[in-house]
């Protein structure tokens, strides 16, 4: 039996991407910290977050936050009062919290979107998108067929369990 997801997702927290400050960091040169001043749930916060940078292979630098709590190098900080990394929050990505059948539906939806078809497996098949190689189309079509069969199989198993738990007395 698959493990049920019970923890919170990172999408529940406001986030702060380092890429938001890219232009500011390029202009300032060797900035070592950024001052944050904000209010969260009625409480005001003002502190600085340390920065570090790593050289890229073809010149220039990539900037990173240093988590105020654990000092890990990260590109995104999440607000839970103070901004901290995802490790300090002990939160998971939304896709990690999906149930197995939800993952099947997500992948089938991604394939339908790539093929330009109407969303939802109940809508049947569409045509091959113009410009898509036949080999790519047939590969996606085979994967989609396999996913639909898995979705139907899992759905039937769930229905059988429900039927088995109902007593007709």
BELHU-V238547 format. One record per pair of residues at least 24 apart in sequence whose ideal C-beta (glycine too) atoms are under 8 Angstrom apart, sorted by the first residue. I is the first residue (numbers start at 0). J is the second residue. D is the distance in whole Angstrom. If there is no record, write none. Layout:
BEGIN
i:j:d
I:J:D
I:J:D
END
This chain:
BEGIN
i:j:d
1:98:7
1:99:5
3:98:7
4:91:8
4:95:7
4:96:4
4:97:7
4:98:7
6:89:7
6:90:7
6:91:6
6:96:7
7:90:5
7:91:8
8:90:6
8:91:6
8:92:7
8:93:5
8:96:6
9:77:6
9:85:6
9:88:7
9:90:5
9:91:7
9:92:6
9:93:7
10:93:5
11:90:7
12:77:4
12:78:6
12:79:6
12:88:7
12:90:7
13:39:8
13:77:7
13:78:4
14:75:5
14:76:7
14:77:5
14:78:7
15:64:8
15:75:7
15:76:5
15:77:8
15:78:7
15:82:6
16:74:7
16:75:5
17:50:8
17:62:5
17:63:6
17:64:6
17:74:5
17:75:7
18:74:7
20:62:7
21:62:7
24:50:7
24:62:5
35:82:7
37:78:8
39:78:6
39:80:6
40:80:8
42:80:7
44:80:7
44:81:6
46:81:7
48:76:7
48:82:7
99:153:7
100:150:7
100:153:5
100:154:8
100:157:8
103:146:6
103:149:6
103:150:5
103:153:7
104:150:7
106:142:8
106:146:6
107:143:6
107:146:5
107:147:7
107:150:7
110:139:5
110:142:6
110:143:5
110:146:7
111:143:7
113:139:7
114:139:6
114:143:8
120:147:6
120:150:7
END
